[in-house]
Amino acid sequence: MRRWRTGEETADLTAAGIHGIPAALATAGVKCWADKAYQGAGPSIRVPLCGKHLRGWRRRHNRDHAKIRSLDERAMATLKCWRLLRKLRCSTPRITAVIRAIVALELAS
């Protein structure tokens, strides 16, 4: 759940829809991987298959999906720990360049 300025809580998928993120991803032809909460978000958002006792290709699909997402989750956890990013006072393109460099260093290690 995300808390917006109005004080109301909104689910991640609803907030993404409000801001047009699934449509923007589809328009740009960008694929992304998300958790099960994003079921039905659109063709650009890849989600794991639902079910408790999956077998065969379904189980492999979810395992591979988790491996891909774990890289992103680890990079985001690392970014949250960097005090530097909490105190940045520079332009947005510069912040983007700093974050890309950090993610590249994290993936290289």
C-alpha positions, 0 to 999 in steps of 0.5 A, a space after each residue: 500500500 502506498 500513502 498519497 498526499 490525500 492521506 488515503 491508501 492506494 494499492 500499488 496496481 491502482 497507483 500505477 494505473 492512475 499514473 499511467 505506468 502500464 500504458 507507458 510501458 506498453 507504448 515504449 515496448 518495455 517489459 518489466 517483472 513484478 510480483 503477483 499483486 500486478 496480475 492483469 496489469 497488462 502485457 508489458 508487466 510479467 508476473 508469476 503464475 498463481 497456484 500452490 502446487 505448480 509442476 513442470 514449466 509453470 514451476 520453472 517459469 516462477 523460479 526463473 521469474 524469482 531469479 530475475 526479480 531478486 536482482 532488482 530487489 537486491 539493488 533496491 535494498 542497496 540503494 535504500 541503504 545509501 545515505 548519499 541518496 537521501 541527501 542528494 540535492 541535484 538535478 533529476 538527470 544527475 540523480 538518474 546517472 548516480 543510481 545507474 552507476 550504483 546499480 551497475 556496480 552492484 550487478 558487477 560485484 
